[in-house]
Structures are given as structure tokens and as C-alpha cells.
Amino acid sequence: MMALDFVINKGITPTFIWGSFDSVLVIGNLRYENVNKCSCFTVSAHQRAIIPVEDQKPFLHSAYQNHSKGFHRDINMLPKPLTSIDDSSSASDGSKVRVAYQGVPGAYSEDAALKAYPNCETVPCDDYEAAFKAVELWLVDKAVLPIENSADGSIHRNYDLLLQHKLNIVGEVQLRANHCLLGLPGVTKKELVSVVSHPQALAQCRTVLNDLGVDKVRDQDTAVAAKTVAINCVRHTGAIASSRAAEIYGLDILAEGIQDDDENVTRFLVLAREPRIPGTDQPYKTSIVFSLEEGPGALFKALSVFSMRDINLSKIESRPLKQRPLRIVDDSNHGSSKYFDYLFYIDFEASMTEPRAQNALVQLQEVVSFLRVLGCYPMDTHV
């Protein structure tokens, strides 16, 4: 098994490691070799990095069976979502990749999973935390989770979970929203009195819904909304969901592409236990997270290591550092002031195989107190 391990500590020569078991490559002060461990990239001024021992894959029983992606006559036969405390799943015969997503069958996250792995077995999860844990506990092979939307911004919960769990980003999926107005068979748009869906979907289809003059009812998920309409069999209630949700739950598509913005795109991350071996065969992206040493211009110094090497930053996201949320700064005239400490998540467009990316990270360690590579993966250029 091939793996990537990238560990940097204060006062320790940085080492970048990947490849096959019998190869070692040294470029400058960068040493490439093989390890069979989970990936961990950490910089700490107070603690040496610890590389965890590879997990043992547990035996999995058949609580969750593969399911058809077509119409289900009996909705109760659909796979039940995993929860964050589940410890069971079906054993894989190796013929399909098992991919976890948040939601129920027909969710846009499932569409993203199928775009990433067209022949995969999708596994629904109750929440984002459950999807992370499903990968860690070997219940599934991958997880596909949303990280940002062009209309509504970042999904902060998943940024926080990226740091709390030791999974690797191995890919990304960009999925264009195609919101459909769904109803029971034979129902027309004029019969609808209310429409149920996720709050974001309702907001993204405001123009059409206002023209219809219907009540907007919030639900936890678009696919859950479609399922609710199918189960309750109320003719005057419609749902906003995907065309796959209509097929799965036996609903008619009353109108398609009803979103206000046709360029509404959601970006998803593909997560796995082992990192992807980076290459140069196609455009690659690298995701990192770091916190800064105290001092003026620290963020400018951190970002300049990429600018001076012509490395484009495609995403910058900041999140409060929960372990040390506030920093006291003395002021001789007005007493003390309190400032937030932050974690900075950055995506930059370069492969870890490129010397410019390696040198940028080596220089970055000089101005940060913590640094972790979340993954290096091909960019999704097809929306």
C-alpha cells in the first residue's frame, strides 16, 4: 500500500515521504521514501509529531446492503442512514467502492458521490460527523461531503471536522444545482399550496416560489422533503429536490432548473483514510491548515511564500482557534486588548511533487505555530 507522510516540527528537518516500499529519493533537504502509516502533517512548537499506527480493518457484518439507485416501490426498504455511533456495515466484496454521504437517497451529496465514483455503493449518514467516522472505522472506503457553495458560502462544520479527524482529502467534486419542483403523480403546479425543502434550496428558488404564491416549509434536506411528500401523499404539497429524488420516491417533475442562479455550484471534498499519491499528469490542488505565531505582519508573511513562487491561492478560510480563542495584547495607554486567534485553511493550485510547493511549505513553517497538509488531489475542472 502506498502512503504519504509529511511531518514538520520546530527544530526538525522537514521530511516529505511517499512512494513504493523499495524506493528512496532525496532532493535537497527533502527525502522521499515509503511508509505504511496513516498520513499526518503537523507543526508544533511544544510537541513532537506522532505518526499513528495503521488501523486494523474490522470485520463488517451485513447491516447495510447495497441498494438500487432507481425507483423504490417500498420507501421503507431504502437504506437507513448511519449514525455517529454505528459500528456496523456490510462487508465489501471489493467490486464496488463504498462512499458515505450526509442525507438520504436522492440527496445532492449522493449525486456528488456518484459523479466521483459512478459505480460506487452509496451509504447514507445522519450527519457529517457520522460520515467522517464511517471512513475512520472502515465502514466505508470514502466520504463525499460539501465544503462550500457559490451562493451560500462555506460549510463551517466540515472545516472544523477536517481538523478533528485524521482523514485525507483525495479529490474534489463540483456539482451544479438543478433544483426541481416535485409533486405527486398527476398533480399540477397550480394545485400546490405549500412547498417543502431545505432552507437554502427554498431561498435559491425564491422567484419561482413567489410567482406560485405557495407557503415555504423548511425541512432538513431536499431528499428528505421529497420523501416526506411521497409518504404523506398530500396533493397540495410539493418539494424542491433533485431529479434523482423524483425517480427514487416516485414523484413527478413539475418544473426543472427553477433556481434563481443557473451558476449555483457546490464544491464537495472526497475523503479517505490514506492520502492520494500526488502527480503532475493533471492540475493538482493542495489543502493545508495552519495557525500563526504572534507578531505584526504574520499573515502577510505566510501568504507571501506562495506569491513569490507564483502559486495561486484558490481559497482562504479562517476559523477561530477553539483551544486558544483569545489572545491578550498589552497596551500601555488603554490597558489590555483581546484578539481572536485563528486557524487558516488554504487551497493552493500546485502539486506536492513540485519543488515550488515543497519550498513554499518549508518557508511557511518559519512563521506558523501549527501546520498540517489536509491533502493533495486533482482539481475538478468539469462542472
C-alpha positions as CSV (number, residue, x, y, z in Angstrom):
1,M,0.0,0.0,0.0
2,M,1.3,3.4,-0.9
3,A,1.0,6.3,1.5
4,L,2.1,9.9,2.0
5,D,3.5,11.2,5.3
6,F,4.6,14.8,5.6
7,V,5.8,15.8,9.1
8,I,7.3,19.1,10.2
9,N,8.3,20.2,13.7
10,K,10.1,23.2,15.0
11,G,13.8,22.5,15.1
12,I,13.5,19.3,13.0
13,T,14.5,19.0,9.3
14,P,11.3,18.7,7.3
15,T,10.7,15.4,5.5
16,F,8.3,14.7,2.7
17,I,7.7,11.0,2.2
18,W,5.8,9.0,-0.4
19,G,6.4,6.2,-3.0
20,S,6.8,2.4,-3.1
21,F,8.4,0.3,-0.4
22,D,11.7,-0.1,-2.2
23,S,12.4,3.5,-3.3
24,V,14.0,6.4,-1.6
25,L,14.6,9.8,-3.3
26,V,16.4,12.8,-1.8
27,I,16.1,16.2,-3.4
28,G,18.0,18.9,-1.5
29,N,16.9,18.6,2.1
30,L,13.7,16.7,1.1
31,R,13.8,13.0,1.5
32,Y,11.2,10.7,-0.2
33,E,10.7,7.2,0.9
34,N,7.8,4.7,1.7
35,V,5.8,4.3,4.8
36,N,2.7,2.2,5.6
37,K,1.1,4.6,8.0
38,C,-1.8,7.0,8.1
39,S,-0.8,10.4,6.9
40,C,-0.2,13.1,9.5
41,F,1.4,16.5,8.8
42,T,1.8,18.6,12.0
43,V,3.9,21.5,13.1
44,S,4.0,22.1,16.9
45,A,6.3,24.3,19.0
46,H,5.5,22.3,22.1
47,Q,5.1,18.7,21.0
48,R,6.8,16.2,18.6
49,A,4.6,14.8,15.9
50,I,3.4,11.3,16.5
51,I,2.7,9.0,13.5
52,P,-0.3,6.8,14.4
53,V,0.0,3.0,13.9
54,E,-2.1,1.8,10.9
55,D,-5.6,0.8,12.0
56,Q,-6.7,-2.8,11.6
57,K,-9.7,-3.3,9.4
58,P,-12.5,-4.8,11.5
59,F,-14.9,-7.5,10.3
60,L,-18.1,-5.9,8.9
61,H,-21.5,-7.6,9.0
62,S,-24.4,-7.1,6.6
63,A,-26.4,-4.4,8.4
64,Y,-26.3,-2.2,5.3
65,Q,-26.8,-3.8,2.0
66,N,-26.3,-2.4,-1.5
67,H,-29.4,-0.7,-2.9
68,S,-30.8,0.1,-6.3
69,K,-30.5,3.6,-7.5
70,G,-33.8,3.5,-9.3
71,F,-37.4,3.8,-8.1
72,H,-38.2,2.1,-4.8
73,R,-41.8,0.9,-4.5
74,D,-41.4,0.5,-0.8
75,I,-39.7,3.5,0.7
76,N,-39.1,1.6,4.0
77,M,-36.7,-0.6,2.1
78,L,-34.3,2.2,1.4
79,P,-31.0,2.0,3.3
80,K,-31.2,3.6,6.8
81,P,-28.7,6.4,7.4
82,L,-25.6,5.6,9.5
83,T,-25.3,7.5,12.8
84,S,-22.2,8.6,14.5
85,I,-22.3,5.7,17.0
86,D,-23.0,2.9,14.4
87,D,-20.3,0.2,14.4
88,S,-21.8,-2.0,11.6
89,S,-21.8,-2.2,7.9
90,S,-21.9,-4.7,5.1
91,A,-18.7,-6.5,4.1
92,S,-17.5,-5.3,0.8
93,D,-16.7,-7.9,-1.9
94,G,-14.2,-5.5,-3.5
95,S,-16.3,-5.0,-6.6
96,K,-17.5,-1.5,-5.6
97,V,-16.2,1.4,-3.7
98,R,-18.4,2.3,-0.7
99,V,-18.9,6.0,-0.3
100,A,-20.6,7.7,2.6
101,Y,-22.6,11.0,2.3
102,Q,-24.8,13.0,4.5
103,G,-28.5,12.7,3.9
104,V,-30.9,10.1,2.4
105,P,-31.0,8.6,-1.0
106,G,-31.6,11.3,-3.6
107,A,-29.6,13.9,-1.8
108,Y,-27.3,16.2,-3.8
109,S,-24.4,14.8,-1.8
110,E,-25.2,11.3,-3.2
111,D,-25.2,12.8,-6.7
112,A,-21.7,14.2,-6.0
113,A,-20.6,10.7,-4.8
114,L,-21.9,9.2,-8.0
115,K,-20.1,11.8,-10.1
116,A,-16.8,11.0,-8.3
117,Y,-17.4,7.2,-8.4
118,P,-20.1,6.3,-11.0
119,N,-20.2,2.6,-10.0
120,C,-19.9,3.1,-6.2
121,E,-22.2,1.8,-3.5
122,T,-23.5,4.9,-1.7
123,V,-24.1,4.8,2.1
124,P,-26.3,7.5,3.6
125,C,-25.3,9.0,7.0
126,D,-27.4,11.0,9.5
127,D,-24.9,13.8,9.8
128,Y,-21.4,15.0,8.7
129,E,-19.8,13.6,11.8
130,A,-21.2,10.1,11.1
131,A,-19.7,10.2,7.6
132,F,-16.2,11.1,8.9
133,K,-16.4,8.2,11.5
134,A,-17.7,5.8,8.9
135,V,-14.4,6.2,7.0
136,E,-12.3,6.0,10.1
137,L,-14.0,2.8,11.3
138,W,-13.6,1.1,7.9
139,L,-17.4,1.0,7.4
140,V,-16.9,2.7,4.0
141,D,-14.0,3.4,1.7
142,K,-14.6,7.1,1.1
143,A,-16.8,10.0,2.1
144,V,-18.0,12.9,-0.1
145,L,-19.1,16.0,1.8
146,P,-19.9,19.6,0.8
147,I,-17.4,22.2,1.7
148,E,-18.7,25.4,0.0
149,N,-21.5,26.7,-2.2
150,S,-21.2,29.6,-4.6
151,A,-24.4,31.2,-3.3
152,D,-24.3,30.5,0.4
153,G,-20.5,30.2,1.2
154,S,-18.6,27.8,3.3
155,I,-19.9,24.9,5.3
156,H,-18.0,25.7,8.5
157,R,-18.9,22.5,10.3
158,N,-17.0,20.4,7.8
159,Y,-13.9,22.7,8.1
160,D,-13.9,22.0,11.8
161,L,-14.3,18.3,11.3
162,L,-11.4,18.2,8.9
163,L,-9.1,19.2,11.8
164,Q,-10.8,17.0,14.4
165,H,-10.4,13.8,12.2
166,K,-7.3,12.3,10.6
167,L,-8.7,11.8,7.1
168,N,-7.1,12.9,3.9
169,I,-8.6,14.9,1.0
170,V,-8.1,12.8,-2.1
171,G,-10.4,14.6,-4.5
172,E,-13.0,17.2,-5.1
173,V,-16.3,17.3,-7.0
174,Q,-18.0,20.4,-8.3
175,L,-21.8,19.9,-8.8
176,R,-24.1,22.4,-10.4
177,A,-27.5,22.7,-8.7
178,N,-30.5,21.6,-10.7
179,H,-33.5,22.3,-8.4
180,C,-36.7,20.6,-9.5
181,L,-40.2,21.2,-8.3
182,L,-41.7,17.8,-7.5
183,G,-45.2,16.7,-6.7
184,L,-47.3,13.5,-6.5
185,P,-48.2,11.8,-9.8
186,G,-50.9,13.8,-11.6
187,V,-50.6,16.9,-9.6
188,T,-50.1,20.3,-11.4
189,K,-48.2,23.3,-10.2
190,K,-51.5,25.3,-9.8
191,E,-52.7,22.8,-7.2
192,L,-49.8,23.4,-4.9
193,V,-50.4,25.3,-1.7
194,S,-47.1,24.7,0.0
195,V,-43.6,23.6,-1.0
196,V,-41.2,21.9,1.4
197,S,-37.4,21.7,1.1
198,H,-34.0,22.6,2.8
199,P,-33.9,26.4,3.7
200,Q,-31.1,27.0,1.3
201,A,-33.0,25.4,-1.6
202,L,-36.1,27.5,-0.8
203,A,-34.0,30.6,-0.8
204,Q,-32.3,29.7,-4.0
205,C,-35.7,29.3,-5.7
206,R,-37.4,32.3,-4.3
207,T,-38.5,33.8,-7.6
208,V,-40.4,30.8,-8.8
209,L,-42.0,30.1,-5.4
210,N,-43.1,33.7,-5.1
211,D,-44.7,33.6,-8.5
212,L,-46.6,30.4,-7.5
213,G,-47.7,32.1,-4.2
214,V,-47.0,29.0,-2.1
215,D,-46.1,28.7,1.5
216,K,-42.4,27.7,2.0
217,V,-41.9,24.9,4.6
218,R,-38.4,24.1,5.8
219,D,-37.1,20.6,6.1
220,Q,-33.7,19.2,7.0
221,D,-32.7,18.1,3.5
222,T,-34.0,18.3,-0.1
223,A,-34.2,14.5,-0.5
224,V,-36.0,14.2,2.9
225,A,-38.5,16.7,1.7
226,A,-39.2,14.6,-1.4
227,K,-39.5,11.5,0.8
228,T,-41.9,13.3,3.1
229,V,-44.2,14.3,0.2
230,A,-44.2,10.8,-1.1
231,I,-45.0,9.2,2.2
232,N,-47.7,11.7,3.3
233,C,-49.4,11.7,-0.2
234,V,-50.8,15.2,0.2
235,R,-51.6,16.5,-3.2
236,H,-51.3,20.2,-2.4
237,T,-47.7,19.9,-1.1
238,G,-44.7,19.9,-3.4
239,A,-41.0,19.6,-2.8
240,I,-37.8,21.0,-4.2
241,A,-35.2,18.3,-4.7
242,S,-33.1,16.7,-7.4
243,S,-34.4,14.7,-10.4
244,R,-32.9,11.6,-8.9
245,A,-35.0,12.2,-5.8
246,A,-38.1,12.3,-8.0
247,E,-37.1,8.9,-9.6
248,I,-36.4,7.3,-6.2
249,Y,-39.6,8.4,-4.5
250,G,-42.0,8.1,-7.4
251,L,-42.7,11.8,-7.8
252,D,-43.4,13.9,-10.9
253,I,-41.1,16.7,-12.0
254,L,-43.4,19.7,-12.3
255,A,-40.6,22.1,-13.3
256,E,-36.9,21.7,-13.7
257,G,-34.0,24.2,-13.1
258,I,-36.1,26.6,-11.0
259,Q,-33.1,28.1,-9.1
260,D,-32.6,31.8,-9.4
261,D,-28.9,31.5,-10.3
262,D,-28.1,29.0,-13.0
263,E,-24.4,29.1,-11.9
264,N,-25.1,27.8,-8.5
265,V,-22.3,25.3,-7.8
266,T,-21.5,23.3,-4.7
267,R,-17.9,22.0,-4.1
268,F,-17.5,18.7,-2.4
269,L,-14.4,17.0,-0.9
270,V,-13.6,13.3,-1.2
271,L,-12.1,12.0,2.0
272,A,-10.2,8.7,2.6
273,R,-8.1,7.1,5.3
274,E,-4.9,7.1,3.1
275,P,-3.7,10.1,1.1
276,R,-3.5,10.2,-2.7
277,I,-0.1,10.0,-4.2
278,P,0.3,13.4,-5.9
279,G,1.3,13.6,-9.5
280,T,1.8,16.1,-12.4
281,D,-0.4,14.4,-15.0
282,Q,-3.2,17.0,-14.5
283,P,-3.8,20.2,-12.5
284,Y,-3.5,19.5,-8.8
285,K,-4.6,21.3,-5.7
286,T,-3.2,21.1,-2.2
287,S,-5.2,22.0,1.0
288,I,-3.5,23.0,4.2
289,V,-4.4,24.4,7.6
290,F,-2.2,26.5,9.9
291,S,-2.1,28.9,12.8
292,L,0.3,31.8,13.2
293,E,3.0,32.8,15.5
294,E,2.2,36.1,17.3
295,G,3.7,39.2,15.7
296,P,2.9,42.0,13.2
297,G,2.5,41.0,9.6
298,A,2.4,37.3,10.3
299,L,-0.4,36.5,7.9
300,F,1.2,38.6,5.2
301,K,4.5,36.7,5.6
302,A,2.6,33.4,5.5
303,L,0.8,34.2,2.3
304,S,3.8,35.8,0.6
305,V,5.6,32.4,0.5
306,F,3.1,31.4,-2.2
307,S,3.0,34.7,-4.1
308,M,6.8,34.9,-4.6
309,R,6.6,31.4,-6.2
310,D,3.6,32.3,-8.5
311,I,1.4,29.8,-6.7
312,N,-2.3,30.7,-6.9
313,L,-4.4,30.6,-3.8
314,S,-7.9,29.5,-4.8
315,K,-9.4,29.5,-1.3
316,I,-8.7,31.1,2.1
317,E,-11.0,30.3,5.1
318,S,-10.4,31.4,8.7
319,R,-11.9,29.7,11.8
320,P,-11.4,30.7,15.5
321,L,-8.9,28.5,17.3
322,K,-11.1,26.9,19.9
323,Q,-8.3,25.6,22.1
324,R,-7.0,29.2,22.5
325,P,-9.8,31.5,21.3
326,L,-8.5,34.8,22.7
327,R,-5.1,36.4,22.9
328,I,-4.3,39.3,25.3
329,V,-2.3,42.2,23.9
330,D,-0.9,44.7,26.3
331,D,-1.4,48.4,25.6
332,S,0.4,50.9,27.9
333,N,-2.2,53.6,27.4
334,H,-5.5,51.7,27.5
335,G,-4.8,48.5,29.4
336,S,-5.1,45.2,27.6
337,S,-7.0,44.2,24.4
338,K,-8.3,40.8,23.4
339,Y,-7.9,39.4,19.9
340,F,-9.1,36.2,18.3
341,D,-6.6,33.5,17.4
342,Y,-7.4,31.8,14.1
343,L,-6.8,28.7,12.1
344,F,-6.3,29.4,8.4
345,Y,-7.5,26.9,5.8
346,I,-5.8,27.4,2.4
347,D,-6.2,25.7,-1.0
348,F,-3.4,26.4,-3.4
349,E,-3.0,25.3,-7.0
350,A,0.1,23.2,-7.1
351,S,1.1,19.5,-6.6
352,M,3.2,18.4,-3.7
353,T,5.6,16.9,-6.3
354,E,6.5,20.4,-7.5
355,P,9.7,21.9,-5.8
356,R,8.0,25.3,-5.6
357,A,5.2,23.8,-3.4
358,Q,7.7,22.0,-1.3
359,N,9.8,25.1,-0.8
360,A,6.8,27.2,0.0
361,L,5.8,24.9,2.8
362,V,9.3,24.7,4.2
363,Q,9.4,28.5,4.4
364,L,5.9,28.7,5.7
365,Q,6.9,26.7,8.8
366,E,9.1,29.7,9.9
367,V,6.1,31.9,10.6
368,V,3.5,29.3,11.8
369,S,3.0,27.5,15.1
370,F,0.9,24.7,13.6
371,L,0.8,23.3,10.0
372,R,-1.0,20.3,8.5
373,V,-1.4,19.2,5.0
374,L,-5.0,18.0,4.5
375,G,-4.5,16.6,1.1
376,C,-3.1,16.9,-2.4
377,Y,-5.6,15.9,-5.2
378,P,-6.6,16.5,-8.8
379,M,-8.7,19.6,-9.4
380,D,-12.3,19.1,-10.7
381,T,-12.4,21.3,-13.8
382,H,-15.8,19.9,-15.1
383,V,-18.9,21.4,-13.6
